[in-house]
């Protein structure tokens, strides 16, 4: 919305205007008229400034400013004016969310009501577990995973190597590590970082890109990822156990066989099968990532076998690794996606796009 101000408030007096509107009079009268005009135009500029300030207050002074998230060259999708950062493909997130909500609904409607006793309490606990899983899923999906700022002004020569080398070497706890140069982000990536081809960002302490949520799992959201996987495992174990109990009670009451169960309660049978598959998958995932946590290793490093033949310079022992994972505060985001874009940034991004 643009504030429209009358022309009298937008332009200052010209000599022609003063000449036309001040006819020749006596010297005394002319001086009085000039003084009156000066006061009038001074009052006009004060009113104009007040109108502009009121417009900025009511319409918002930031309404026409460009923010970093609006011109970010990566493939991320932003919500709530850059506060939420999601991956480029939402299909995995939608499918995961739908599976959790549908499983909870089937359990509450078809299984919980068929239980012999304490059905309300059992259903209430399942709803609480569902909420916990969804909250962890949301936190995992919308937080900045650890995106590293780009360096769009410098080339590989300007970055510090006149011979154009693609890597540097540093020593971390007595172990030589390579810092690879990213030609897309134009930076030497920190240790344990990687450029995600799906999100098109260099990400710090990169673990993997999860198709389940469509987001990179890295330094700043790995804790939420493991919390989501563990809570989802507990949720599916819970509904699987009570679904099996419900089937068992039905068999004892009615003497129903497998075909009878498929005919009378197909929803419960389907929930048991889906729960069993989910428990197997999530259980393996939890065990694998707990192992990685105790070793202070990422899934990407494990897959690439980065420390075969040499020690892991980031391994501090099992207890210290777990303590670091649980209690070390999350670092702040290295990119302020809500910051105002400078003209230099805008011209650089325009040339890249």
C-alpha positions in Angstrom: 0.0 0.0 0.0 1.4 3.4 -1.0 0.7 6.6 0.7 -0.6 9.3 -1.6 0.3 12.8 -0.5 -0.9 16.0 -2.2 1.6 17.8 -4.4 1.7 20.8 -2.1 3.3 18.5 0.5 5.8 16.9 -1.9 7.6 19.8 -3.5 9.3 22.9 -2.2 8.8 26.4 -3.3 10.4 27.6 -6.5 11.4 31.1 -7.3 8.8 31.4 -10.1 6.0 30.4 -7.6 7.2 33.1 -5.2 7.4 35.6 -8.0 3.9 34.8 -9.3 2.2 34.7 -5.9 4.0 37.9 -4.5 3.1 40.9 -6.6 5.3 44.0 -6.4 4.4 46.0 -3.3 6.2 48.4 -1.2 9.5 47.2 0.3 7.9 46.9 3.8 4.9 45.0 2.5 7.2 42.8 0.4 9.3 41.8 3.5 6.2 40.9 5.5 4.9 38.7 2.6 8.3 37.0 2.3 8.3 36.2 6.0 4.8 34.8 5.8 5.7 32.6 2.9 8.8 31.3 4.7 6.8 30.3 7.7 4.1 28.7 5.6 6.6 26.5 3.7 8.4 25.6 6.9 5.1 24.5 8.3 4.4 22.5 5.1 7.6 20.5 5.5 6.9 19.7 9.1 3.5 18.4 8.2 5.0 16.3 5.4 7.5 14.7 7.7 4.7 13.8 10.2 2.7 12.3 7.4 5.6 10.1 6.3 6.2 8.9 9.8 2.5 8.1 10.3 2.6 6.1 7.0 5.6 4.1 8.1 4.0 3.4 11.5 0.6 2.2 10.2 1.7 0.6 6.9 5.0 -0.8 8.1 8.4 0.6 7.2 9.6 -2.9 6.1 6.8 -3.5 3.6 8.9 -2.8 0.6 12.2 -4.1 1.9 13.8 -7.3 0.4 14.8 -9.9 2.8 17.5 -12.6 2.5 15.1 -15.5 2.3 13.3 -13.9 -0.7 16.5 -14.0 -2.8 18.3 -17.0 -1.2 19.9 -19.0 -4.1 19.3 -22.3 -2.4 16.2 -24.5 -3.1 14.7 -24.2 0.4 11.1 -23.2 0.9 10.5 -20.5 3.6 7.3 -19.8 5.6 6.3 -17.0 8.0 8.6 -14.4 6.5 11.7 -16.6 6.7 11.2 -17.9 10.2 10.6 -21.5 9.1 13.0 -23.2 6.7 11.9 -26.3 4.9 13.3 -28.6 2.2 12.4 -28.2 -1.4 10.3 -31.4 -1.7 7.4 -31.7 0.8 6.1 -35.1 -0.3 8.1 -37.1 2.2 6.9 -34.8 5.1 3.3 -34.9 4.0 3.4 -38.7 3.7 5.1 -39.1 7.1 2.6 -36.8 8.8 -0.3 -38.5 7.2 0.9 -41.9 8.3 1.3 -40.9 11.9 -2.1 -39.1 12.1 -3.9 -42.0 10.3 -2.4 -44.6 12.5 -3.4 -42.7 15.6 -6.9 -42.2 14.3 -7.4 -45.9 13.4 -6.1 -46.9 16.9 -8.5 -44.5 18.7 -11.5 -45.4 16.6 -11.2 -49.1 15.8 -8.8 -50.5 18.4 -9.2 -48.4 21.6 -13.0 -48.9 21.7 -12.6 -52.6 21.4 -10.3 -53.0 24.4 -11.9 -54.6 27.5 -10.8 -52.1 30.1 -9.2 -48.7 30.6 -9.8 -47.8 27.0 -10.1 -44.1 27.6 -6.8 -44.0 29.4 -5.1 -46.0 26.6 -6.5 -43.8 23.9 -5.5 -40.6 25.8 -1.9 -41.9 26.1 -1.8 -42.6 22.4 -3.0 -39.1 21.6 -0.3 -37.6 23.8 2.4 -39.8 22.1 1.0 -38.6 18.7 1.4 -35.0 19.7 4.9 -35.5 21.0 5.9 -37.2 17.7 4.3 -34.4 15.6 6.0 -31.6 17.7 9.4 -33.3 17.2 8.6 -33.6 13.5 7.8 -30.0 13.1 10.8 -28.8 15.0 13.0 -31.1 12.9 11.5 -29.8 9.7 11.3 -26.0 10.1 14.7 -25.3 11.9 17.8 -24.2 10.0 19.9 -27.4 9.8 23.1 -25.5 9.8 23.3 -23.7 6.4 26.7 -22.1 5.8 26.7 -18.6 4.3 27.8 -18.2 0.7 30.7 -16.1 -0.5 29.3 -14.7 -3.7 31.9 -12.0 -4.1 35.1 -14.0 -4.1 36.5 -16.5 -6.6 38.7 -19.4 -5.7 41.8 -17.3 -6.3 40.5 -14.5 -4.1 39.7 -17.0 -1.4 43.3 -17.4 -0.6 44.9 -19.8 -3.2 46.5 -18.3 -6.2 47.1 -21.7 -7.8 43.4 -22.6 -7.7 43.7 -25.6 -5.4 40.4 -27.4 -4.6 41.3 -28.2 -1.0 43.3 -27.1 2.0 44.7 -29.1 4.9 44.2 -28.4 8.6 45.1 -30.4 11.7 42.4 -31.2 14.2 43.5 -33.1 17.4 46.6 -34.4 15.6 44.7 -35.6 12.5 45.1 -34.1 9.0 41.8 -33.1 7.5 41.0 -31.6 4.1 38.9 -28.5 3.6 37.3 -28.9 0.2 36.4 -25.8 -1.9 32.7 -25.6 -3.0 32.5 -23.9 -6.4 28.8 -23.2 -5.9 29.0 -21.5 -2.5 32.6 -20.3 -3.2 33.8 -21.2 0.3 36.2 -23.7 1.8 33.8 -25.9 3.7 34.5 -26.4 7.5 35.3 -29.9 8.7 32.4 -32.4 8.6 30.4 -30.2 6.1 29.0 -31.1 2.8 27.1 -29.5 -0.1 23.6 -31.0 -0.3 22.6 -31.4 -3.9 18.9 -31.5 -3.1 18.8 -28.3 -1.0 21.7 -26.7 -2.9 23.4 -25.5 0.3 26.6 -26.2 2.1 25.5 -27.6 5.5 27.6 -27.8 8.7 28.2 -31.2 10.3 26.1 -32.8 7.5 24.6 -36.2 8.4 22.2 -36.9 5.6 19.2 -35.6 3.6 16.2 -37.4 5.0 13.5 -38.3 2.4 11.1 -39.0 5.4 10.9 -35.2 6.1 12.4 -33.7 3.0 15.1 -31.8 5.0 18.8 -32.0 5.6 19.8 -33.5 9.0 22.8 -31.7 10.3 24.3 -29.8 13.2 21.3 -27.8 14.4 18.5 -30.3 13.9 20.1 -33.7 14.5 19.0 -33.7 18.1 15.4 -33.2 17.0 15.8 -35.9 14.4 16.8 -38.5 16.9 14.1 -37.3 19.3 11.5 -37.8 16.5 12.8 -41.2 15.6 12.8 -42.4 19.2 9.3 -41.0 19.9 7.9 -42.4 16.7 9.4 -45.8 17.7 7.7 -45.6 21.1 4.4 -44.6 19.5 4.3 -47.5 17.1 5.4 -50.0 19.7 2.5 -48.7 21.9 -0.2 -49.0 19.3 1.2 -52.3 18.0 1.2 -53.9 21.4 -2.4 -52.9 22.2 -3.6 -53.8 18.7 -2.2 -57.3 19.2 -3.9 -57.5 22.6 -7.2 -56.4 21.0 -6.9 -59.1 18.3 -6.0 -61.7 20.9 -9.1 -60.7 23.0 -11.3 -60.9 19.9 -10.0 -64.4 19.1 -10.7 -65.6 22.7 -14.2 -64.2 22.7 -15.3 -65.3 19.2 -12.9 -68.0 18.2 -12.3 -66.1 15.0 -9.6 -67.3 12.6 -7.4 -65.2 10.3 -10.0 -65.0 7.5 -12.6 -63.9 10.1 -10.2 -61.2 11.4 -9.6 -59.9 7.9 -13.4 -59.7 7.4 -14.4 -58.3 10.8 -11.6 -56.0 11.7 -9.4 -55.3 8.6 -8.3 -51.9 10.0 -6.7 -53.5 13.1 -4.9 -56.1 11.1 -3.6 -53.4 8.7 -2.5 -51.3 11.7 -0.6 -54.3 13.1 1.2 -54.9 9.8 2.1 -51.3 9.3 3.2 -51.0 13.0 5.4 -54.1 12.6 7.1 -52.6 9.5 7.5 -49.2 11.2 9.0 -50.8 14.3 11.6 -52.7 12.3 12.6 -49.7 10.3 12.6 -47.2 13.2 14.3 -49.7 15.5 17.2 -50.2 13.1 17.4 -46.4 12.6 17.6 -45.7 16.3 20.3 -48.3 16.9 22.4 -47.0 14.1 22.2 -43.4 15.2 22.8 -44.2 18.8 25.9 -46.0 17.7 27.0 -43.0 15.7 26.3 -40.7 18.7 28.5 -42.8 20.9 31.3 -42.5 18.3 30.6 -38.8 17.6 30.3 -39.7 13.9 27.9 -38.6 11.2 26.1 -41.0 8.9 27.9 -39.3 5.9 31.3 -39.9 7.5 30.3 -43.5 8.3 29.2 -44.1 4.7 32.3 -42.6 3.3 34.5 -44.4 5.8 36.2 -41.1 6.5 38.3 -42.4 9.5 39.4 -45.8 8.2 43.1 -46.1 9.0 43.1 -43.0 11.3 41.4 -42.0 14.5 38.3 -39.9 14.6 39.6 -36.4 15.8 36.1 -35.6 17.2 35.6 -38.7 19.3 35.8 -37.7 23.0 34.8 -41.0 24.5 31.3 -42.5 24.9 30.2 -40.5 27.9 31.5 -37.2 26.7 30.0 -37.8 23.2 26.6 -38.5 24.7 27.0 -35.5 27.0 27.9 -33.3 24.0 24.8 -34.5 22.1 22.4 -34.0 25.0 23.5 -30.9 26.8 25.6 -28.7 24.5 23.5 -25.7 23.5 22.6 -25.4 19.8 24.7 -22.8 18.0 22.8 -19.9 16.4 22.0 -19.9 12.7 24.9 -18.6 10.7 22.5 -17.0 8.1 20.0 -14.4 9.2 17.3 -15.1 6.6 15.2 -12.2 7.8 17.9 -9.6 7.4 17.5 -6.8 4.9 19.3 -7.4 1.6 22.0 -4.9 0.6 22.2 -3.6 -2.9 25.5 -5.5 -3.4 23.8 -8.8 -2.4 20.9 -8.1 -4.7 23.1 -7.5 -7.8 25.1 -10.6 -7.0 22.1 -12.8 -6.6 20.5 -11.4 -9.8 23.6 -12.3 -11.8 23.6 -15.8 -10.4 19.9 -16.4 -11.0 
